[in-house]
C-alpha cells in the first residue's frame, strides 16, 4: 500500500483509466475534488465504479467521504457501502471520538448490507485544523479496531493558520508542518498502523517527488498520497526496498537464526544487534 491515488468521484473518464495506473490504492474522492452541486451525482458514479471492479482488481478501492462536521458524510456512506470499498478516508478528522462515531455508522451499514462486521477500514486525515493537529497523539491509545493508518495534509492547515508558506528556502517543511509530520509517523507506529505521508502538490516536479518520496521511505513512512497518475510510479519505486537492502536484511536474519543466543554478531564487516534484526525482519515482512 505504497501509492494512494486520488481520483475525482464525478469523473467517469478518470475512473476508467485508473486500472492501468499501477496505484496500490485508488481513493474515489467525494470531498474536495467534487463541487457541491455535483456531489449527489458523484455518489452514484462512485458506487457504480466500486461495484464494477472485480475481486481480482490490482488495487484496493477506497473512498474519501466528506467531513464529519457536515451533513454529507452519512449520505456518502449510504451510497458507497453497497460497493464494499476497502475503507474510507476521513478529511478534517477531529480525533478518536469522532472516528468512533463513524465506526458506529459503519457497523450499522455493514449489518444492513450483509457485509462482515469490521470489513471497512478507516484512514483519517489528522492535521487539517489546529485543534486536530494538537491531538494526533491521542490515536495511539484509542480503541479503534477499524483504523488502518494515519495520514496528514498541509493545504487546509496552512489556510487555517494564515500561513503564506509551508516550506522554507531549503525545500524542507517549516516548523509547524515538520512537527505534524513527525507526530503522524510516531503515532502510527505506536498504534501499529500505516503511516502515510502527505502528497507532493506539484505533480510536474518529478525530481522533487523522487527525492521527497525516497526521504519519506527512509524516515519510516509506509506510503504516500498522490494526486496525479504520473506520481504513482515514482512513489512505488521509492517505497520498494532495493535488492541490495533485501539481501542485507536476509543476511542479518540468517546470521541470528544460525546463532539464536547471540546478542551481537558481525555480518559483512559490521556489528549488528537486536534492533538491526528487528529492522531486517520488518523490511522483509514489508516486502511480502
Buried (B, 14 or more C-beta within 10 A) or exposed (E): BBBBBBBBBBBEEBBEEBEEBBBBBBBBBBBBBBEEEBBEEBBEBBBEBBEEBEEEEEBBBBBBBBBBEBEBBBBBBBBBBBBBBBBBBBBBBBBBEBBEEBBEBBBEBBEEBEBEEEBBBBBBBBBBBEEBBBBBBBBBEEEBEBBBBBBBBBEBBBEBBEEEEBEEEEEEBBEBBEBBBEBBBBBBBEBEBBBBBBBBEEBEEBEEBBBBBBEBBEEEBBBBBBBBBEBBBBBBBBBBBEEEBBEBBEEBBEBBEEEEEBEEBEBEEEEBEEEBBEEBBEBBEEEE
